[in-house]
């Protein structure tokens, strides 16, 4: 094998490695985007859960007040 053949072989290996790294970078970008999207959905769901819990607490308080008023009127 000549020096030129060695250089060509190394250049081909480097090109293959470069493509593999670019593919991994694309995959990582996709995973990051999916992760960010999932986190946004999770945050939205958490906000909805917290809002629903607050509304339930408010309803419970109103029901308790109504029950107390009913007891007092009896």
HELIX and SHEET records of a PDB file:
HELIX    1   1 UNK A    3  UNK A   73  1                                  71    
END                                                                             
